[in-house]
Amino acid sequence: MSQLHSGTRNISQGNANCKTALIPFSSRLTEGRALAQDVWTVFNAANLPSDCINLGQGYMNFAPPKWITAAAEEALNTVAPNHYSHPKGRPRLRQAIKQFYGSQFNRDLDVESNILITSGANEGQYSVFVAFLEHGDEVIMFEPFFDQYLPSVTFNGGKPVYVPLHPPSHDIAKPTSNDWTIDFEELRAAITPRTKIIIVNTPHNPVGKVYTRAELEKIAALAKEFNLLVMADEVYDCLVFDNKEHVRIATLPGMWDSFAATGWRVGWLIAASTRIVFCTNSPLQEAAAAGLEQATAHHFFETQLKEYQERRDVFLSALDQLGITYTLPEGTYFVLVDSSNIKIPDDYPFPESVLGRGRDFRYACWFIAMEVGVSSIPVSEFYCEEHVSIGENYIRFAFCKDLDTLKAAGERLQKLKEYLA
C-alpha cells in the first residue's frame, strides 16, 4: 500500500506489487513542467548567499498602505468576513469592482454574471481554461510567457502553441519594450482549426511591453476572423510609464468577453468564467473592496505610479553606470538586461541544477547571485525548448523594492564591469 499525503487527506494505492508497479503520474504533469525543478526553486533564497539581494522574484519588501491593512484588520475583527463568502465573491468587492472598472470597459458590469472573485490571478486564468478548453484545443502564448500559463493550459487538456516576441536588433543602442515585436504572419500561421484561445499579457511580464492599440487591433481582427477567445491578463494595468496608453482589448469593437485579472492573492475575472475553489479568503476580500472604494480619495494609483517610476529610474541609472544594455520597460516592475556581454571564467563551478539549461541560468543569473550578491531570473525559463536560444541572453530584475535596496543592488552590480566584454 502506498500513500500520497495532502493535509488531512490521503490518496492510497492498493497493489500486491506496489513497490514495482506504482501508478505513474499523469503525462500532463510532464507536459506542464510540473515535475521539473522550476526556476523559483533553483533561485530560492535558501540556495543563494544569505546576504544576496533578491531582485529575482516580483514581491515587494515594503508594507501596503496603512489604510489598506487597517481595512484587513477591521474585517478580521468582524464576525461575518471570517466565514464562507459567496462562491462568486463577497458582494461588497464585486460592487467595488463594478464601480472601479465599469467605465474602463465602457460597460455597466453585472455583479452576478460579469464578475467572479478568485484566489489570485492564477486561479482566475486557470478557471478560463477549465471553462473553455476541450482536449486537444490549442492555446497561443506569446514568448516569453508567464510560466503559470503552461501548466494551466496542459492540465486542462490544452496544447500550447508558441509565438515569440522578437527581441530588439543589436544595432539599437537604447531599446525599449516596444522594440519587442510581433510577427503577425507568424501569428496567423500559428492558428489552426484547433486553436481556441490567444493569451495577451499587457503590460507584459517579463518584457515590460505595453501592447499598442495597433497591435491589439490586429490581434482582435484575427480573433474575430477565426472566432477565437482572447484571455487578456492585465495584472499590471496600473503600472504604465512614460505616458504610454494601456488599451484594454475588451474595449475594441467586437471584443467584449475578454478576461482581465489582478490580485492580492485575491483576484477577479471580468466577463466571468467558472470558479475552481468554493470561496476566496473572506476578510481580504473586504480589504480589497475597501482599497478600490478608497483608492481615488487617497490618490493611490497616481502615487503608486510615481513611486514605481522613481524606483525604475534609480535602478536603470545603475545599469547605465555599469554600461550594460537593457530594455527600457514601459510597464510592469520588471526590466530585462542583455547578459550576452558578460564573460566569466570557463572553469567556474556550477551546481547541477543549472546545467543543461539556458545560458542565462549559468553565465548570468547564478554567477551574478554568487559573486555579486544580486539575484535575478533567467528569461529562457519563459520559452519552450525550441525557442530557448531567443531568450537565453536576457535576465529579469524586479524593481518592486524600496529605494535603499535598489541603490544597494545597483552598487553591487558595478562589480560586473570587470566581466563585461
Buried (B, 14 or more C-beta within 10 A) or exposed (E): EEEEEEEEEEEEEEEEEEEEEEEEEEEBBEBBBBEEEBBEEBBBEEBBEEEBBBBBBBEEEEEBBEBBEEBBEBBBEEEEBEEEBBEBBBBBBBBBBBEBBBEBBEBEBEBEEBBBBBBBBBBBBBBBBBBBBEEEBBBBBBBBBBBBBBBBBBBBBBBBBBBBBBBBEEEEEEBBBBBBBBEBEEBEEBBEEEBBBBBBBBBBBBBBBBBBEEBBBBBBBBBBEBEBBBBBBBBBBBBBBEEBEBBBBBBBEEBBEBBBBBBBBBBBBBBBBEBBEEBBBBBBBBBBBBBBBBBEEEEBEEEBBEEBEEBBEBBBEBBEEBEBBBBBBBBBBBBBBBBBEBEBEEEEEBEEBBEEBBBBBBBBBBBBBBBBBBBBBBBBBBBBEEBBEBBBBBBBBBBBBEBEBBBBBBEBBEBBEEBEE
